[in-house]
Amino acid sequence: MNETDKRTTAIDTAADQVKTAADRVAAKATDTIASAKSVVTDTVDTIAERTHAATDWATHKYDAVAAAPNALIESGAEYIKARPYTAIGIAAAVGYLIGRLRR
């Protein structure tokens, strides 16, 4: 084997070692990236679930608050329909009391 062949063989060996090392680093980096991707995906999913739950809760509370005045009016209307004379008497008494308090 002459001097040129020895150098070529040494260069080829060094190149193979560098390639092997680069492949190992790439494999580790790929595993690390996959692991990080999994963690980020899980975190985003958890945040999305909690946000959805909070939105549902807020919507339910908003609907309950929005419906409260209507329920009160309907309840009052039912009471007046069921007891019209009592309702007139209560209204007259409240009106009288407010008139007396304002003097």
C-alpha positions in Angstrom: 0.0 0.0 0.0 1.5 3.3 -0.9 1.3 6.6 1.0 -1.7 8.0 -0.9 -3.7 4.8 -0.3 -2.9 5.0 3.5 -4.0 8.6 3.6 -7.2 7.9 1.7 -8.0 5.0 4.1 -7.3 7.2 7.1 -9.5 9.9 5.7 -12.3 7.4 4.9 -12.0 5.9 8.5 -12.2 9.4 10.0 -15.1 10.3 7.8 -16.9 7.1 8.8 -16.3 7.9 12.5 -17.6 11.5 12.1 -20.7 10.2 10.2 -21.4 7.6 13.0 -21.0 10.3 15.7 -23.3 12.7 13.7 -25.9 9.9 13.3 -25.8 9.2 17.1 -26.2 13.0 17.8 -29.1 13.2 15.3 -30.8 10.2 16.8 -30.6 11.7 20.3 -31.8 15.1 19.0 -34.7 13.4 17.3 -35.7 11.6 20.5 -35.4 14.9 22.5 -37.5 16.8 19.9 -40.1 14.1 19.9 -40.2 14.1 23.7 -40.5 17.9 23.8 -43.2 17.8 21.1 -45.2 15.3 23.3 -44.9 17.5 26.4 -46.0 20.6 24.4 -48.9 18.8 22.9 -50.0 17.5 26.2 -49.8 20.9 27.8 -51.8 22.5 24.9 -54.4 19.8 25.2 -54.7 20.4 29.0 -55.0 24.1 28.5 -57.7 23.6 25.8 -59.7 21.3 28.1 -59.5 23.8 31.0 -60.4 26.7 28.8 -63.4 24.8 27.4 -64.5 23.9 31.0 -64.2 27.6 32.0 -66.1 28.7 29.0 -68.9 26.3 29.7 -69.1 27.4 33.3 -69.1 31.1 32.3 -71.8 30.5 29.7 -74.0 28.6 32.2 -73.6 31.4 34.8 -74.4 34.1 32.1 -77.5 32.2 31.0 -78.7 31.9 34.6 -78.2 35.6 35.3 -79.9 36.5 32.0 -82.8 34.3 32.8 -83.3 35.5 36.4 -85.3 38.7 35.6 -87.6 36.8 33.2 -88.2 34.2 35.9 -89.0 36.8 38.4 -91.5 38.6 36.1 -93.1 35.2 35.2 -93.4 34.3 38.9 -95.0 37.7 39.6 -97.4 37.3 36.7 -98.4 33.8 37.9 -99.1 35.2 41.4 -101.2 38.0 40.0 -103.2 35.6 37.8 -103.7 33.3 40.7 -104.7 36.0 43.3 -105.7 39.2 41.5 -107.5 40.8 44.5 -104.6 40.1 46.8 -102.2 41.5 44.3 -104.3 44.7 44.0 -104.4 45.0 47.8 -100.6 44.5 48.2 -100.0 47.1 45.5 -102.3 49.6 47.2 -100.7 49.0 50.6 -97.2 49.5 49.1 -98.3 52.6 47.3 -99.8 54.0 50.5 -96.6 53.2 52.5 -94.4 54.9 49.8 -96.7 57.9 49.8 -96.5 58.2 53.6 -92.7 57.9 53.6 -92.2 60.6 51.0 -94.0 63.2 53.1 
